[in-house]
Amino acid sequence: MSSELRSSASTQQQQLFARYTGTGHADMTKYEWLTHQHRDTYSSIVGHTPLLYYTAIADGEASARVKFELTERMLQPCGPPPEKEED
């Protein structure tokens, strides 16, 4: 019974990871995780008009300008990737 629950939970977890790319995995670096979080946040703000208007009013900018800037930030939201460490 216990092994069936483990395999079921493992299968559910794999399906979750396959469906939602931002959920992460064991080999995900901190940079990758932060990049996913920032992109998800930016796309949510751009996709939900009231959030976009709220951000535009708070920044004192036009909503089209804020939408453009957030879309541009999605390319590298956390700056350039860190250099890989060689062993």
PDB file with SEQRES, HELIX, SHEET and CRYST1 records, atoms N, CA, C and O in Angstrom:
SEQRES   1 A   87  MET SER SER GLU LEU ARG SER SER ALA SER THR GLN GLN          
SEQRES   2 A   87  GLN GLN LEU PHE ALA ARG TYR THR GLY THR GLY HIS ALA          
SEQRES   3 A   87  ASP MET THR LYS TYR GLU TRP LEU THR HIS GLN HIS ARG          
SEQRES   4 A   87  ASP THR TYR SER SER ILE VAL GLY HIS THR PRO LEU LEU          
SEQRES   5 A   87  TYR TYR THR ALA ILE ALA ASP GLY GLU ALA SER ALA ARG          
SEQRES   6 A   87  VAL LYS PHE GLU LEU THR GLU ARG MET LEU GLN PRO CYS          
SEQRES   7 A   87  GLY PRO PRO PRO GLU LYS GLU GLU ASP                          
HELIX    1 AA1 SER A    2  ARG A   19  1                                  18    
HELIX    2 AA2 THR A   21  THR A   23  5                                   3    
HELIX    3 AA3 LYS A   30  GLY A   47  1                                  18    
HELIX    4 AA4 THR A   49  ASP A   59  1                                  11    
HELIX    5 AA5 SER A   63  ARG A   73  1                                  11    
CRYST1    1.000    1.000    1.000  90.00  90.00  90.00 P 1           1          
ATOM      1  N   MET A   1       0.823  -1.186   0.000  1.00  0.00           N  
ATOM      2  CA  MET A   1       0.000   0.000   0.000  1.00  0.00           C  
ATOM      3  C   MET A   1       0.874   1.260   0.000  1.00  0.00           C  
ATOM      4  O   MET A   1       0.613   2.205  -0.744  1.00  0.00           O  
ATOM      5  N   SER A   2       1.891   1.260   0.826  1.00  0.00           N  
ATOM      6  CA  SER A   2       2.778   2.405   0.939  1.00  0.00           C  
ATOM      7  C   SER A   2       3.518   2.669  -0.367  1.00  0.00           C  
ATOM      8  O   SER A   2       3.670   3.825  -0.762  1.00  0.00           O  
ATOM      9  N   SER A   3       3.978   1.629  -1.039  1.00  0.00           N  
ATOM     10  CA  SER A   3       4.698   1.819  -2.302  1.00  0.00           C  
ATOM     11  C   SER A   3       3.771   2.355  -3.386  1.00  0.00           C  
ATOM     12  O   SER A   3       4.200   3.110  -4.259  1.00  0.00           O  
ATOM     13  N   GLU A   4       2.493   1.962  -3.331  1.00  0.00           N  
ATOM     14  CA  GLU A   4       1.532   2.477  -4.307  1.00  0.00           C  
ATOM     15  C   GLU A   4       1.313   3.978  -4.112  1.00  0.00           C  
ATOM     16  O   GLU A   4       1.184   4.721  -5.085  1.00  0.00           O  
ATOM     17  N   LEU A   5       1.272   4.415  -2.872  1.00  0.00           N  
ATOM     18  CA  LEU A   5       1.096   5.834  -2.589  1.00  0.00           C  
ATOM     19  C   LEU A   5       2.308   6.634  -3.048  1.00  0.00           C  
ATOM     20  O   LEU A   5       2.165   7.728  -3.593  1.00  0.00           O  
ATOM     21  N   ARG A   6       3.498   6.087  -2.828  1.00  0.00           N  
ATOM     22  CA  ARG A   6       4.712   6.770  -3.252  1.00  0.00           C  
ATOM     23  C   ARG A   6       4.759   6.914  -4.771  1.00  0.00           C  
ATOM     24  O   ARG A   6       5.073   7.986  -5.287  1.00  0.00           O  
ATOM     25  N   SER A   7       4.448   5.842  -5.480  1.00  0.00           N  
ATOM     26  CA  SER A   7       4.492   5.905  -6.936  1.00  0.00           C  
ATOM     27  C   SER A   7       3.412   6.836  -7.464  1.00  0.00           C  
ATOM     28  O   SER A   7       3.624   7.530  -8.458  1.00  0.00           O  
ATOM     29  N   SER A   8       2.264   6.857  -6.814  1.00  0.00           N  
ATOM     30  CA  SER A   8       1.186   7.750  -7.217  1.00  0.00           C  
ATOM     31  C   SER A   8       1.588   9.210  -6.990  1.00  0.00           C  
ATOM     32  O   SER A   8       1.352  10.063  -7.846  1.00  0.00           O  
ATOM     33  N   ALA A   9       2.188   9.488  -5.848  1.00  0.00           N  
ATOM     34  CA  ALA A   9       2.636  10.849  -5.546  1.00  0.00           C  
ATOM     35  C   ALA A   9       3.746  11.272  -6.496  1.00  0.00           C  
ATOM     36  O   ALA A   9       3.789  12.422  -6.933  1.00  0.00           O  
ATOM     37  N   SER A  10       4.638  10.354  -6.814  1.00  0.00           N  
ATOM     38  CA  SER A  10       5.728  10.653  -7.741  1.00  0.00           C  
ATOM     39  C   SER A  10       5.186  10.957  -9.132  1.00  0.00           C  
ATOM     40  O   SER A  10       5.646  11.886  -9.797  1.00  0.00           O  
ATOM     41  N   THR A  11       4.218  10.179  -9.562  1.00  0.00           N  
ATOM     42  CA  THR A  11       3.602  10.402 -10.869  1.00  0.00           C  
ATOM     43  C   THR A  11       2.884  11.748 -10.905  1.00  0.00           C  
ATOM     44  O   THR A  11       2.985  12.482 -11.888  1.00  0.00           O  
ATOM     45  N   GLN A  12       2.163  12.069  -9.841  1.00  0.00           N  
ATOM     46  CA  GLN A  12       1.471  13.350  -9.780  1.00  0.00           C  
ATOM     47  C   GLN A  12       2.461  14.509  -9.807  1.00  0.00           C  
ATOM     48  O   GLN A  12       2.217  15.532 -10.446  1.00  0.00           O  
ATOM     49  N   GLN A  13       3.579  14.336  -9.109  1.00  0.00           N  
ATOM     50  CA  GLN A  13       4.588  15.384  -9.082  1.00  0.00           C  
ATOM     51  C   GLN A  13       5.204  15.565 -10.468  1.00  0.00           C  
ATOM     52  O   GLN A  13       5.428  16.699 -10.892  1.00  0.00           O  
ATOM     53  N   GLN A  14       5.479  14.492 -11.171  1.00  0.00           N  
ATOM     54  CA  GLN A  14       6.031  14.585 -12.518  1.00  0.00           C  
ATOM     55  C   GLN A  14       5.049  15.261 -13.462  1.00  0.00           C  
ATOM     56  O   GLN A  14       5.457  16.058 -14.307  1.00  0.00           O  
ATOM     57  N   GLN A  15       3.773  14.960 -13.335  1.00  0.00           N  
ATOM     58  CA  GLN A  15       2.761  15.603 -14.165  1.00  0.00           C  
ATOM     59  C   GLN A  15       2.684  17.101 -13.870  1.00  0.00           C  
ATOM     60  O   GLN A  15       2.522  17.911 -14.782  1.00  0.00           O  
ATOM     61  N   LEU A  16       2.800  17.458 -12.605  1.00  0.00           N  
ATOM     62  CA  LEU A  16       2.785  18.864 -12.217  1.00  0.00           C  
ATOM     63  C   LEU A  16       3.973  19.594 -12.831  1.00  0.00           C  
ATOM     64  O   LEU A  16       3.811  20.685 -13.378  1.00  0.00           O  
ATOM     65  N   PHE A  17       5.156  19.010 -12.748  1.00  0.00           N  
ATOM     66  CA  PHE A  17       6.344  19.634 -13.315  1.00  0.00           C  
ATOM     67  C   PHE A  17       6.246  19.764 -14.827  1.00  0.00           C  
ATOM     68  O   PHE A  17       6.699  20.759 -15.394  1.00  0.00           O  
ATOM     69  N   ALA A  18       5.660  18.771 -15.485  1.00  0.00           N  
ATOM     70  CA  ALA A  18       5.511  18.828 -16.932  1.00  0.00           C  
ATOM     71  C   ALA A  18       4.499  19.898 -17.339  1.00  0.00           C  
ATOM     72  O   ALA A  18       4.662  20.550 -18.370  1.00  0.00           O  
ATOM     73  N   ARG A  19       3.473  20.074 -16.543  1.00  0.00           N  
ATOM     74  CA  ARG A  19       2.415  21.022 -16.892  1.00  0.00           C  
ATOM     75  C   ARG A  19       2.822  22.460 -16.595  1.00  0.00           C  
ATOM     76  O   ARG A  19       2.561  23.351 -17.403  1.00  0.00           O  
ATOM     77  N   TYR A  20       3.450  22.699 -15.465  1.00  0.00           N  
ATOM     78  CA  TYR A  20       3.851  24.042 -15.058  1.00  0.00           C  
ATOM     79  C   TYR A  20       5.370  24.112 -15.012  1.00  0.00           C  
ATOM     80  O   TYR A  20       5.996  23.589 -14.090  1.00  0.00           O  
ATOM     81  N   THR A  21       5.959  24.763 -16.015  1.00  0.00           N  
ATOM     82  CA  THR A  21       7.416  24.784 -16.116  1.00  0.00           C  
ATOM     83  C   THR A  21       8.076  25.559 -14.983  1.00  0.00           C  
ATOM     84  O   THR A  21       9.230  25.284 -14.655  1.00  0.00           O  
ATOM     85  N   GLY A  22       7.395  26.504 -14.384  1.00  0.00           N  
ATOM     86  CA  GLY A  22       7.985  27.323 -13.333  1.00  0.00           C  
ATOM     87  C   GLY A  22       8.038  26.669 -11.973  1.00  0.00           C  
ATOM     88  O   GLY A  22       8.568  27.264 -11.034  1.00  0.00           O  
ATOM     89  N   THR A  23       7.504  25.456 -11.829  1.00  0.00           N  
ATOM     90  CA  THR A  23       7.482  24.824 -10.513  1.00  0.00           C  
ATOM     91  C   THR A  23       8.853  24.337 -10.086  1.00  0.00           C  
ATOM     92  O   THR A  23       9.095  24.142  -8.894  1.00  0.00           O  
ATOM     93  N   GLY A  24       9.742  24.141 -11.023  1.00  0.00           N  
ATOM     94  CA  GLY A  24      11.101  23.767 -10.687  1.00  0.00           C  
ATOM     95  C   GLY A  24      11.333  22.281 -10.603  1.00  0.00           C  
ATOM     96  O   GLY A  24      10.419  21.471 -10.757  1.00  0.00           O  
ATOM     97  N   HIS A  25      12.580  21.946 -10.354  1.00  0.00           N  
ATOM     98  CA  HIS A  25      12.998  20.561 -10.191  1.00  0.00           C  
ATOM     99  C   HIS A  25      14.251  20.547  -9.336  1.00  0.00           C  
ATOM    100  O   HIS A  25      14.745  21.604  -8.943  1.00  0.00           O  
ATOM    101  N   ALA A  26      14.758  19.394  -9.052  1.00  0.00           N  
ATOM    102  CA  ALA A  26      15.881  19.265  -8.117  1.00  0.00           C  
ATOM    103  C   ALA A  26      17.164  19.912  -8.639  1.00  0.00           C  
ATOM    104  O   ALA A  26      17.985  20.374  -7.847  1.00  0.00           O  
ATOM    105  N   ASP A  27      17.347  19.952  -9.950  1.00  0.00           N  
ATOM    106  CA  ASP A  27      18.582  20.494 -10.524  1.00  0.00           C  
ATOM    107  C   ASP A  27      18.467  21.973 -10.897  1.00  0.00           C  
ATOM    108  O   ASP A  27      19.388  22.523 -11.501  1.00  0.00           O  
ATOM    109  N   MET A  28      17.376  22.614 -10.557  1.00  0.00           N  
ATOM    110  CA  MET A  28      17.175  24.013 -10.928  1.00  0.00           C  
ATOM    111  C   MET A  28      18.046  24.917 -10.058  1.00  0.00           C  
ATOM    112  O   MET A  28      18.115  24.760  -8.840  1.00  0.00           O  
ATOM    113  N   THR A  29      18.698  25.856 -10.710  1.00  0.00           N  
ATOM    114  CA  THR A  29      19.542  26.799  -9.979  1.00  0.00           C  
ATOM    115  C   THR A  29      18.694  27.948  -9.438  1.00  0.00           C  
ATOM    116  O   THR A  29      17.546  28.137  -9.837  1.00  0.00           O  
ATOM    117  N   LYS A  30      19.283  28.699  -8.529  1.00  0.00           N  
ATOM    118  CA  LYS A  30      18.583  29.845  -7.950  1.00  0.00           C  
ATOM    119  C   LYS A  30      18.274  30.867  -9.043  1.00  0.00           C  
ATOM    120  O   LYS A  30      17.197  31.465  -9.036  1.00  0.00           O  
ATOM    121  N   TYR A  31      19.186  31.075  -9.969  1.00  0.00           N  
ATOM    122  CA  TYR A  31      18.980  32.028 -11.062  1.00  0.00           C  
ATOM    123  C   TYR A  31      17.796  31.611 -11.936  1.00  0.00           C  
ATOM    124  O   TYR A  31      16.966  32.448 -12.291  1.00  0.00           O  
ATOM    125  N   GLU A  32      17.711  30.335 -12.283  1.00  0.00           N  
ATOM    126  CA  GLU A  32      16.603  29.844 -13.108  1.00  0.00           C  
ATOM    127  C   GLU A  32      15.267  30.030 -12.389  1.00  0.00           C  
ATOM    128  O   GLU A  32      14.282  30.446 -12.999  1.00  0.00           O  
ATOM    129  N   TRP A  33      15.239  29.724 -11.105  1.00  0.00           N  
ATOM    130  CA  TRP A  33      14.012  29.852 -10.340  1.00  0.00           C  
ATOM    131  C   TRP A  33      13.568  31.315 -10.280  1.00  0.00           C  
ATOM    132  O   TRP A  33      12.393  31.616 -10.490  1.00  0.00           O  
ATOM    133  N   LEU A  34      14.505  32.226  -9.994  1.00  0.00           N  
ATOM    134  CA  LEU A  34      14.176  33.646  -9.937  1.00  0.00           C  
ATOM    135  C   LEU A  34      13.710  34.159 -11.292  1.00  0.00           C  
ATOM    136  O   LEU A  34      12.788  34.971 -11.365  1.00  0.00           O  
ATOM    137  N   THR A  35      14.339  33.691 -12.364  1.00  0.00           N  
ATOM    138  CA  THR A  35      13.938  34.109 -13.706  1.00  0.00           C  
ATOM    139  C   THR A  35      12.505  33.693 -13.990  1.00  0.00           C  
ATOM    140  O   THR A  35      11.725  34.482 -14.523  1.00  0.00           O  
ATOM    141  N   HIS A  36      12.150  32.462 -13.638  1.00  0.00           N  
ATOM    142  CA  HIS A  36      10.776  32.007 -13.832  1.00  0.00           C  
ATOM    143  C   HIS A  36       9.791  32.843 -13.021  1.00  0.00           C  
ATOM    144  O   HIS A  36       8.729  33.213 -13.521  1.00  0.00           O  
ATOM    145  N   GLN A  37      10.139  33.139 -11.777  1.00  0.00           N  
ATOM    146  CA  GLN A  37       9.242  33.915 -10.923  1.00  0.00           C  
ATOM    147  C   GLN A  37       9.024  35.318 -11.475  1.00  0.00           C  
ATOM    148  O   GLN A  37       7.896  35.809 -11.509  1.00  0.00           O  
ATOM    149  N   HIS A  38      10.106  35.961 -11.906  1.00  0.00           N  
ATOM    150  CA  HIS A  38       9.974  37.311 -12.453  1.00  0.00           C  
ATOM    151  C   HIS A  38       9.164  37.308 -13.744  1.00  0.00           C  
ATOM    152  O   HIS A  38       8.308  38.172 -13.933  1.00  0.00           O  
ATOM    153  N   ARG A  39       9.420  36.357 -14.630  1.00  0.00           N  
ATOM    154  CA  ARG A  39       8.663  36.290 -15.880  1.00  0.00           C  
ATOM    155  C   ARG A  39       7.184  36.034 -15.623  1.00  0.00           C  
ATOM    156  O   ARG A  39       6.329  36.632 -16.275  1.00  0.00           O  
ATOM    157  N   ASP A  40       6.881  35.154 -14.684  1.00  0.00           N  
ATOM    158  CA  ASP A  40       5.488  34.890 -14.344  1.00  0.00           C  
ATOM    159  C   ASP A  40       4.804  36.155 -13.814  1.00  0.00           C  
ATOM    160  O   ASP A  40       3.662  36.445 -14.170  1.00  0.00           O  
ATOM    161  N   THR A  41       5.504  36.895 -12.969  1.00  0.00           N  
ATOM    162  CA  THR A  41       4.945  38.122 -12.412  1.00  0.00           C  
ATOM    163  C   THR A  41       4.709  39.160 -13.498  1.00  0.00           C  
ATOM    164  O   THR A  41       3.639  39.766 -13.556  1.00  0.00           O  
ATOM    165  N   TYR A  42       5.708  39.372 -14.367  1.00  0.00           N  
ATOM    166  CA  TYR A  42       5.578  40.356 -15.435  1.00  0.00           C  
ATOM    167  C   TYR A  42       4.454  39.984 -16.391  1.00  0.00           C  
ATOM    168  O   TYR A  42       3.675  40.847 -16.795  1.00  0.00           O  
ATOM    169  N   SER A  43       4.361  38.712 -16.756  1.00  0.00           N  
ATOM    170  CA  SER A  43       3.309  38.308 -17.695  1.00  0.00           C  
ATOM    171  C   SER A  43       1.935  38.424 -17.045  1.00  0.00           C  
ATOM    172  O   SER A  43       0.958  38.724 -17.732  1.00  0.00           O  
ATOM    173  N   SER A  44       1.840  38.195 -15.746  1.00  0.00           N  
ATOM    174  CA  SER A  44       0.574  38.356 -15.052  1.00  0.00           C  
ATOM    175  C   SER A  44       0.142  39.819 -15.034  1.00  0.00           C  
ATOM    176  O   SER A  44      -1.031  40.123 -15.250  1.00  0.00           O  
ATOM    177  N   ILE A  45       1.079  40.718 -14.780  1.00  0.00           N  
ATOM    178  CA  ILE A  45       0.755  42.149 -14.767  1.00  0.00           C  
ATOM    179  C   ILE A  45       0.326  42.603 -16.153  1.00  0.00           C  
ATOM    180  O   ILE A  45      -0.648  43.343 -16.286  1.00  0.00           O  
ATOM    181  N   VAL A  46       1.041  42.169 -17.188  1.00  0.00           N  
ATOM    182  CA  VAL A  46       0.689  42.555 -18.554  1.00  0.00           C  
ATOM    183  C   VAL A  46      -0.652  41.948 -18.965  1.00  0.00           C  
ATOM    184  O   VAL A  46      -1.439  42.600 -19.652  1.00  0.00           O  
ATOM    185  N   GLY A  47      -0.918  40.722 -18.557  1.00  0.00           N  
ATOM    186  CA  GLY A  47      -2.133  40.028 -18.963  1.00  0.00           C  
ATOM    187  C   GLY A  47      -3.389  40.460 -18.236  1.00  0.00           C  
ATOM    188  O   GLY A  47      -4.492  40.282 -18.752  1.00  0.00           O  
ATOM    189  N   HIS A  48      -3.244  41.026 -17.048  1.00  0.00           N  
ATOM    190  CA  HIS A  48      -4.410  41.481 -16.281  1.00  0.00           C  
ATOM    191  C   HIS A  48      -4.444  43.008 -16.318  1.00  0.00           C  
ATOM    192  O   HIS A  48      -3.639  43.672 -15.664  1.00  0.00           O  
ATOM    193  N   THR A  49      -5.372  43.549 -17.079  1.00  0.00           N  
ATOM    194  CA  THR A  49      -5.442  44.990 -17.317  1.00  0.00           C  
ATOM    195  C   THR A  49      -5.535  45.814 -16.033  1.00  0.00           C  
ATOM    196  O   THR A  49      -4.857  46.838 -15.946  1.00  0.00           O  
ATOM    197  N   PRO A  50      -6.331  45.433 -15.035  1.00  0.00           N  
ATOM    198  CA  PRO A  50      -6.364  46.250 -13.810  1.00  0.00           C  
ATOM    199  C   PRO A  50      -4.994  46.328 -13.108  1.00  0.00           C  
ATOM    200  O   PRO A  50      -4.630  47.375 -12.572  1.00  0.00           O  
ATOM    201  N   LEU A  51      -4.253  45.235 -13.115  1.00  0.00           N  
ATOM    202  CA  LEU A  51      -2.903  45.269 -12.527  1.00  0.00           C  
ATOM    203  C   LEU A  51      -1.979  46.182 -13.327  1.00  0.00           C  
ATOM    204  O   LEU A  51      -1.156  46.904 -12.765  1.00  0.00           O  
ATOM    205  N   LEU A  52      -2.132  46.134 -14.642  1.00  0.00           N  
ATOM    206  CA  LEU A  52      -1.319  46.994 -15.502  1.00  0.00           C  
ATOM    207  C   LEU A  52      -1.630  48.461 -15.240  1.00  0.00           C  
ATOM    208  O   LEU A  52      -0.714  49.277 -15.135  1.00  0.00           O  
ATOM    209  N   TYR A  53      -2.912  48.806 -15.133  1.00  0.00           N  
ATOM    210  CA  TYR A  53      -3.297  50.188 -14.850  1.00  0.00           C  
ATOM    211  C   TYR A  53      -2.806  50.631 -13.470  1.00  0.00           C  
ATOM    212  O   TYR A  53      -2.340  51.759 -13.306  1.00  0.00           O  
ATOM    213  N   TYR A  54      -2.910  49.751 -12.493  1.00  0.00           N  
ATOM    214  CA  TYR A  54      -2.442  50.068 -11.141  1.00  0.00           C  
ATOM    215  C   TYR A  54      -0.941  50.367 -11.143  1.00  0.00           C  
ATOM    216  O   TYR A  54      -0.488  51.334 -10.531  1.00  0.00           O  
ATOM    217  N   THR A  55      -0.178  49.520 -11.844  1.00  0.00           N  
ATOM    218  CA  THR A  55       1.269  49.720 -11.936  1.00  0.00           C  
ATOM    219  C   THR A  55       1.590  51.015 -12.671  1.00  0.00           C  
ATOM    220  O   THR A  55       2.497  51.748 -12.278  1.00  0.00           O  
ATOM    221  N   ALA A  56       0.854  51.293 -13.726  1.00  0.00           N  
ATOM    222  CA  ALA A  56       1.082  52.519 -14.495  1.00  0.00           C  
ATOM    223  C   ALA A  56       0.801  53.761 -13.649  1.00  0.00           C  
ATOM    224  O   ALA A  56       1.560  54.729 -13.690  1.00  0.00           O  
ATOM    225  N   ILE A  57      -0.286  53.731 -12.886  1.00  0.00           N  
ATOM    226  CA  ILE A  57      -0.618  54.876 -12.030  1.00  0.00           C  
ATOM    227  C   ILE A  57       0.435  55.038 -10.936  1.00  0.00           C  
ATOM    228  O   ILE A  57       0.842  56.159 -10.629  1.00  0.00           O  
ATOM    229  N   ALA A  58       0.873  53.938 -10.354  1.00  0.00           N  
ATOM    230  CA  ALA A  58       1.877  54.009  -9.286  1.00  0.00           C  
ATOM    231  C   ALA A  58       3.204  54.546  -9.805  1.00  0.00           C  
ATOM    232  O   ALA A  58       3.909  55.254  -9.087  1.00  0.00           O  
ATOM    233  N   ASP A  59       3.550  54.213 -11.054  1.00  0.00           N  
ATOM    234  CA  ASP A  59       4.810  54.685 -11.642  1.00  0.00           C  
ATOM    235  C   ASP A  59       4.669  56.054 -12.294  1.00  0.00           C  
ATOM    236  O   ASP A  59       5.671  56.698 -12.606  1.00  0.00           O  
ATOM    237  N   GLY A  60       3.424  56.508 -12.505  1.00  0.00           N  
ATOM    238  CA  GLY A  60       3.204  57.794 -13.171  1.00  0.00           C  
ATOM    239  C   GLY A  60       3.510  57.719 -14.653  1.00  0.00           C  
ATOM    240  O   GLY A  60       3.936  58.710 -15.246  1.00  0.00           O  
ATOM    241  N   GLU A  61       3.302  56.570 -15.256  1.00  0.00           N  
ATOM    242  CA  GLU A  61       3.585  56.355 -16.681  1.00  0.00           C  
ATOM    243  C   GLU A  61       2.299  55.983 -17.397  1.00  0.00           C  
ATOM    244  O   GLU A  61       1.288  55.673 -16.767  1.00  0.00           O  
ATOM    245  N   ALA A  62       2.351  56.018 -18.715  1.00  0.00           N  
ATOM    246  CA  ALA A  62       1.224  55.547 -19.523  1.00  0.00           C  
ATOM    247  C   ALA A  62       1.182  54.024 -19.468  1.00  0.00           C  
ATOM    248  O   ALA A  62       2.219  53.374 -19.344  1.00  0.00           O  
ATOM    249  N   SER A  63      -0.019  53.458 -19.562  1.00  0.00           N  
ATOM    250  CA  SER A  63      -0.135  51.998 -19.464  1.00  0.00           C  
ATOM    251  C   SER A  63       0.582  51.301 -20.613  1.00  0.00           C  
ATOM    252  O   SER A  63       1.138  50.220 -20.418  1.00  0.00           O  
ATOM    253  N   ALA A  64       0.583  51.893 -21.807  1.00  0.00           N  
ATOM    254  CA  ALA A  64       1.286  51.288 -22.939  1.00  0.00           C  
ATOM    255  C   ALA A  64       2.794  51.267 -22.688  1.00  0.00           C  
ATOM    256  O   ALA A  64       3.479  50.314 -23.060  1.00  0.00           O  
ATOM    257  N   ARG A  65       3.298  52.312 -22.061  1.00  0.00           N  
ATOM    258  CA  ARG A  65       4.737  52.372 -21.756  1.00  0.00           C  
ATOM    259  C   ARG A  65       5.113  51.301 -20.718  1.00  0.00           C  
ATOM    260  O   ARG A  65       6.143  50.640 -20.853  1.00  0.00           O  
ATOM    261  N   VAL A  66       4.293  51.137 -19.704  1.00  0.00           N  
ATOM    262  CA  VAL A  66       4.550  50.124 -18.679  1.00  0.00           C  
ATOM    263  C   VAL A  66       4.485  48.731 -19.293  1.00  0.00           C  
ATOM    264  O   VAL A  66       5.316  47.874 -18.989  1.00  0.00           O  
ATOM    265  N   LYS A  67       3.500  48.505 -20.154  1.00  0.00           N  
ATOM    266  CA  LYS A  67       3.376  47.208 -20.828  1.00  0.00           C  
ATOM    267  C   LYS A  67       4.611  46.915 -21.674  1.00  0.00           C  
ATOM    268  O   LYS A  67       5.117  45.793 -21.665  1.00  0.00           O  
ATOM    269  N   PHE A  68       5.098  47.917 -22.403  1.00  0.00           N  
ATOM    270  CA  PHE A  68       6.301  47.753 -23.215  1.00  0.00           C  
ATOM    271  C   PHE A  68       7.512  47.444 -22.347  1.00  0.00           C  
ATOM    272  O   PHE A  68       8.279  46.532 -22.657  1.00  0.00           O  
ATOM    273  N   GLU A  69       7.692  48.189 -21.266  1.00  0.00           N  
ATOM    274  CA  GLU A  69       8.843  47.989 -20.392  1.00  0.00           C  
ATOM    275  C   GLU A  69       8.818  46.613 -19.732  1.00  0.00           C  
ATOM    276  O   GLU A  69       9.853  45.955 -19.636  1.00  0.00           O  
ATOM    277  N   LEU A  70       7.646  46.174 -19.276  1.00  0.00           N  
ATOM    278  CA  LEU A  70       7.549  44.850 -18.651  1.00  0.00           C  
ATOM    279  C   LEU A  70       7.816  43.743 -19.662  1.00  0.00           C  
ATOM    280  O   LEU A  70       8.452  42.739 -19.341  1.00  0.00           O  
ATOM    281  N   THR A  71       7.327  43.931 -20.885  1.00  0.00           N  
ATOM    282  CA  THR A  71       7.580  42.943 -21.932  1.00  0.00           C  
ATOM    283  C   THR A  71       9.072  42.882 -22.258  1.00  0.00           C  
ATOM    284  O   THR A  71       9.612  41.799 -22.481  1.00  0.00           O  
ATOM    285  N   GLU A  72       9.730  44.019 -22.286  1.00  0.00           N  
ATOM    286  CA  GLU A  72      11.177  44.045 -22.536  1.00  0.00           C  
ATOM    287  C   GLU A  72      11.950  43.383 -21.387  1.00  0.00           C  
ATOM    288  O   GLU A  72      12.946  42.700 -21.622  1.00  0.00           O  
ATOM    289  N   ARG A  73      11.499  43.583 -20.164  1.00  0.00           N  
ATOM    290  CA  ARG A  73      12.177  43.000 -19.005  1.00  0.00           C  
ATOM    291  C   ARG A  73      12.072  41.487 -18.966  1.00  0.00           C  
ATOM    292  O   ARG A  73      12.877  40.830 -18.308  1.00  0.00           O  
ATOM    293  N   MET A  74      11.097  40.927 -19.657  1.00  0.00           N  
ATOM    294  CA  MET A  74      10.929  39.473 -19.662  1.00  0.00           C  
ATOM    295  C   MET A  74      12.092  38.764 -20.340  1.00  0.00           C  
ATOM    296  O   MET A  74      12.290  37.570 -20.113  1.00  0.00           O  
ATOM    297  N   LEU A  75      12.871  39.465 -21.170  1.00  0.00           N  
ATOM    298  CA  LEU A  75      13.986  38.828 -21.861  1.00  0.00           C  
ATOM    299  C   LEU A  75      15.056  38.352 -20.880  1.00  0.00           C  
ATOM    300  O   LEU A  75      15.466  37.192 -20.911  1.00  0.00           O  
ATOM    301  N   GLN A  76      15.496  39.247 -20.023  1.00  0.00           N  
ATOM    302  CA  GLN A  76      16.460  38.890 -18.978  1.00  0.00           C  
ATOM    303  C   GLN A  76      16.036  39.589 -17.687  1.00  0.00           C  
ATOM    304  O   GLN A  76      16.598  40.625 -17.331  1.00  0.00           O  
ATOM    305  N   PRO A  77      15.056  39.034 -16.990  1.00  0.00           N  
ATOM    306  CA  PRO A  77      14.522  39.724 -15.818  1.00  0.00           C  
ATOM    307  C   PRO A  77      15.501  39.847 -14.660  1.00  0.00           C  
ATOM    308  O   PRO A  77      15.371  40.756 -13.840  1.00  0.00           O  
ATOM    309  N   CYS A  78      16.466  38.963 -14.580  1.00  0.00           N  
ATOM    310  CA  CYS A  78      17.431  38.991 -13.471  1.00  0.00           C  
ATOM    311  C   CYS A  78      18.839  39.301 -13.956  1.00  0.00           C  
ATOM    312  O   CYS A  78      19.813  38.973 -13.278  1.00  0.00           O  
ATOM    313  N   GLY A  79      18.955  39.919 -15.104  1.00  0.00           N  
ATOM    314  CA  GLY A  79      20.265  40.223 -15.645  1.00  0.00           C  
ATOM    315  C   GLY A  79      20.850  39.029 -16.379  1.00  0.00           C  
ATOM    316  O   GLY A  79      20.192  37.998 -16.523  1.00  0.00           O  
ATOM    317  N   PRO A  80      22.086  39.168 -16.842  1.00  0.00           N  
ATOM    318  CA  PRO A  80      22.704  38.056 -17.567  1.00  0.00           C  
ATOM    319  C   PRO A  80      22.922  36.852 -16.655  1.00  0.00           C  
ATOM    320  O   PRO A  80      23.136  37.012 -15.453  1.00  0.00           O  
ATOM    321  N   PRO A  81      22.869  35.661 -17.215  1.00  0.00           N  
ATOM    322  CA  PRO A  81      23.053  34.471 -16.380  1.00  0.00           C  
ATOM    323  C   PRO A  81      24.462  34.402 -15.788  1.00  0.00           C  
ATOM    324  O   PRO A  81      25.420  34.863 -16.408  1.00  0.00           O  
ATOM    325  N   PRO A  82      24.584  33.836 -14.609  1.00  0.00           N  
ATOM    326  CA  PRO A  82      25.914  33.717 -13.999  1.00  0.00           C  
ATOM    327  C   PRO A  82      26.767  32.730 -14.784  1.00  0.00           C  
ATOM    328  O   PRO A  82      26.265  31.826 -15.451  1.00  0.00           O  
ATOM    329  N   GLU A  83      28.064  32.935 -14.680  1.00  0.00           N  
ATOM    330  CA  GLU A  83      28.978  32.041 -15.381  1.00  0.00           C  
ATOM    331  C   GLU A  83      28.966  30.672 -14.712  1.00  0.00           C  
ATOM    332  O   GLU A  83      28.847  30.559 -13.492  1.00  0.00           O  
ATOM    333  N   LYS A  84      29.091  29.652 -15.522  1.00  0.00           N  
ATOM    334  CA  LYS A  84      29.106  28.274 -15.011  1.00  0.00           C  
ATOM    335  C   LYS A  84      30.451  27.989 -14.339  1.00  0.00           C  
ATOM    336  O   LYS A  84      31.510  28.365 -14.842  1.00  0.00           O  
ATOM    337  N   GLU A  85      30.378  27.327 -13.212  1.00  0.00           N  
ATOM    338  CA  GLU A  85      31.592  26.921 -12.519  1.00  0.00           C  
ATOM    339  C   GLU A  85      32.103  25.608 -13.119  1.00  0.00           C  
ATOM    340  O   GLU A  85      31.356  24.639 -13.259  1.00  0.00           O  
ATOM    341  N   GLU A  86      33.365  25.600 -13.462  1.00  0.00           N  
ATOM    342  CA  GLU A  86      33.948  24.381 -14.005  1.00  0.00           C  
ATOM    343  C   GLU A  86      34.668  23.636 -12.898  1.00  0.00           C  
ATOM    344  O   GLU A  86      35.397  24.233 -12.106  1.00  0.00           O  
ATOM    345  N   ASP A  87      34.460  22.320 -12.847  1.00  0.00           N  
ATOM    346  CA  ASP A  87      35.089  21.506 -11.808  1.00  0.00           C  
ATOM    347  C   ASP A  87      36.487  21.091 -12.192  1.00  0.00           C  
ATOM    348  O   ASP A  87      37.158  20.400 -11.425  1.00  0.00           O  
TER     349      ASP A  87                                                      
END                                                                             
